[in-house]
Amino acid sequence: MDRKLFSELSEMKTTTLDLAWLLMAISFTYLNYETFNIFYGVLGFLAVFFIHLFINFHNNYMDYRHSTDKEYREKISTIGINRESLAIVRKWMYGLAIFPLIIGAFLVYKTGWITLAIGVAGVLIGLMYSAGPKPLNSTMFGEIVVAIAISQLIPIAYSYLGLAGTGKFDSSTAISVILVSLPNTFAFLCAELSNGTCDLEEDLKNGRFTLVSKVGKTNALNLFKASWILAFLLIPILALTRVVPYITLLIVLLYPNIWDDLRPYLKEQVKTKTYPLVIKAVSKFSVTYILLIAVGAMIKLVMAVF
């Protein structure tokens, strides 16, 4: 398997957000507890990184195996277009699973059963997305579950690892991480909805009855707009209640730019043309939000020194 095909099947470019979640967890824990175990955090990142690659491989593999539409298998699926052997795809997929198993086992040994529980939950959700008699991507719950898993579960895992051994991670901390992550959750729901609207016809041909197919494209677009509004509105609320630093309020300046990115998608839902614009907007929003939290943490550290 060449590098280009590996990159496409593993969807390597999507893993940059794994690093963004780590930065958010570091910033959050320093803001609230002034500590973070960077060794466990980095190991957690490596585990999440390889799990992400493995799950992306698995989803592409299972989507190809489950597909019944000839056009999808030959002209859309990365495996079909490249005419790659399923046996080779499986070998790479299982090979990728070795790294997070080793790293995860070490982290569980060092930090306890909560790490195991979070890891197992994350992997199961990833596998269930495209596997089993009723994959999540064939149900109306797929978009919501994926948005929550990506934007909530990973930051919680990083935060727990960063505070491991300090006795400072409790239910209150977990709730705070969930609240801090909520704007990203709604932004990622928009990404999932845009994917569903663009793939609606293909999904129906392959027997995937997603949330978009259940509520209809018009209602899905309305939900898309409502989710974006909530993503932006939540940040002032979180800032005023001191869950996130006041500096995150600057993100409202990004709204006109993001709205310009979204206009073409709202006019036409085309996977190759307008879907990338939504992903660009989601990435811009999430990365800016996380960077502003990081700046807030640095300001607090500097002020503590002086």
Order of alpha helices (4+ residues) and beta strands (2+ residues): alpha-alpha-alpha-alpha-alpha-alpha-alpha-alpha-alpha-alpha-alpha-alpha-alpha-alpha
